[in-house]
């Protein structure tokens, strides 16, 4: 299997993993988690469920999740056979495989035995890691294929250790915000704060029950916007000789701004269920893409923070192995 075929396999895996993650969002936002009853893998006692909206949504999500597992397995086998020497690519494909299995097991347990809101929030968090890992695999393989299997032969501009830590901190904090947002959904605290950007007309409301959970999410999202904006600023203005890092920083900033705006749209449509479903899905979709961008950026700044001589030596040794 050549690099081009591996690239398209990684693309397919990423798309399927995204569909599985998106399907989980649909299940949560439409309240279809028990559309197949408390049974797994059967759906209401059947392999092919009765035609109800909830059962079809839940069953479709299960089918796509199963396909995601098969895609991850196919990628793992292919990359182990043809790209075993690429430790970065192997790390991505192994993470994809592990987390797609973990989130599937958690999903099955959630159906058979009702889980707490905290555990269900982790279920989405793990599926997001699986998607982000598949996205890093696709982007990493794209770089390898474009360079003819000789990535980074010419040393690229380095990034500072301080900027590397800033990107890592931003990615980790983004995951925390994702978890808090998922916790809001699974505790049904979405109406804890009415209005936007104020919470129940107050800068700091009475923090009790769902209000406290919803307000915590808003504060966390505001801090995320500030952190991503700072990171984007340094990415663009302190790395003018590195177009890739600049564009990743700009993309992350734009996605985060759109994420905050979508939060306002959610509050404007919260009492219109037909519209709310789409605004809520858009909100979750944006944070998923943002986390994917930051995950890939985290890997790139680690690669580009190594001494140029070390980059060149390790890459040339790897490429010489390909030639031999």
Long-range contacts (C-beta under 8 A, 24 or more apart in sequence): 1-78, 1-81, 1-82, 3-141, 3-144, 3-145, 3-148, 3-149, 4-145, 6-78, 6-79, 6-82, 6-83, 6-141, 6-145, 7-138, 7-141, 7-142, 7-144, 7-145, 9-74, 9-75, 9-78, 10-75, 10-134, 10-137, 10-138, 10-140, 10-141, 10-142, 11-138, 12-71, 13-68, 13-71, 13-72, 13-74, 13-75, 13-96, 13-134, 13-137, 13-138, 14-131, 14-134, 14-135, 14-137, 14-138, 16-64, 16-67, 16-68, 16-71, 17-68, 17-71, 17-72, 17-96, 17-100, 17-130, 17-131, 17-134, 17-135, 18-131, 18-134, 18-135, 18-288, 19-64, 19-68, 20-61, 20-64, 20-65, 20-67, 20-68, 20-100, 20-127, 20-130, 20-131, 21-127, 21-128, 21-130, 21-131, 21-288, 22-281, 22-285, 22-288, 23-57, 23-60, 23-61, 23-64, 23-65, 24-61, 24-65, 24-103, 24-107, 24-123, 24-124, 24-127, 25-124, 25-281, 25-284, 25-285, 25-288, 26-57, 26-61, 26-281, 27-57, 27-58, 27-61, 28-124, 28-182, 28-185, 28-186, 29-185, 29-277, 29-280, 29-281, 29-284, 30-54, 30-57, 30-277, 32-57, 32-58, 33-58, 33-110, 33-111, 34-58, 34-111, 35-59, 36-62, 36-111, 38-111, 38-112, 38-113, 38-114, 39-111, 39-112, 40-108, 40-111, 40-112, 41-108, 62-107, 65-100, 65-103, 65-104, 65-107, 66-104, 68-100, 68-130, 69-100, 69-101, 69-104, 72-96, 72-97, 72-100, 72-101, 72-130, 72-134, 73-97, 75-134, 75-137, 79-137, 83-144, 85-318, 85-321, 85-322, 86-144, 86-318, 88-140, 88-299, 88-303, 89-137, 89-140, 89-141, 89-144, 92-133, 92-134, 92-136, 92-137, 92-140, 93-133, 93-137, 95-129, 95-130, 95-133, 96-130, 96-133, 96-134, 96-137, 99-126, 99-127, 99-129, 99-130, 99-133, 100-127, 100-130, 102-126, 103-127, 103-130, 117-183, 117-186, 117-187, 118-183, 118-186, 120-182, 120-186, 121-179, 121-182, 121-183, 121-185, 121-186, 122-179, 124-178, 124-182, 125-175, 125-178, 125-179, 125-182, 128-175, 128-178, 128-288, 128-291, 129-175, 131-288, 131-292, 132-291, 132-292, 132-295, 132-296, 133-295, 135-292, 135-295, 135-296, 136-292, 136-295, 136-296, 136-299, 139-296, 140-296, 140-299, 149-319, 149-322, 150-315, 150-319, 150-322, 151-315, 152-303, 152-311, 152-312, 152-315, 153-312, 153-315, 153-316, 153-319, 154-312, 155-308, 155-309, 155-311, 155-312, 156-242, 156-304, 156-311, 157-239, 157-241, 157-242, 157-304, 158-304, 158-305, 158-306, 158-307, 158-308, 159-239, 159-242, 159-245, 159-301, 159-304, 159-305, 160-238, 160-305, 161-305, 163-234, 163-235, 163-238, 163-239, 163-301, 163-305, 164-301, 164-302, 164-305, 166-230, 166-231, 166-234, 167-231, 167-235, 167-294, 167-297, 167-298, 167-301, 168-298, 168-301, 169-227, 170-227, 170-228, 170-231, 170-252, 170-294, 171-291, 171-294, 171-295, 171-297, 171-298, 173-223, 173-224, 173-227, 174-224, 174-228, 174-287, 174-290, 174-291, 174-294, 175-291, 176-220, 177-217, 177-220, 177-221, 177-224, 177-287, 178-287, 178-288, 178-291, 180-216, 180-217, 180-220, 181-217, 181-221, 181-284, 181-287, 183-213, 183-217, 184-213, 184-214, 184-217, 187-213, 189-213, 189-214, 190-214, 190-266, 190-270, 191-270, 193-218, 193-267, 194-267, 195-267, 196-263, 196-264, 196-267, 196-268, 197-264, 218-263, 221-259, 221-260, 221-263, 222-260, 224-256, 225-256, 225-257, 225-259, 225-260, 228-252, 228-253, 228-256, 228-290, 229-253, 229-256, 235-297, 242-304, 244-300, 245-297, 245-300, 245-301, 245-304, 248-293, 248-296, 248-297, 248-300, 249-297, 251-293, 252-290, 252-293, 252-294, 252-297, 255-286, 255-289, 255-290, 255-293, 256-290, 258-286, 259-283, 259-286, 259-287, 259-290, 262-286
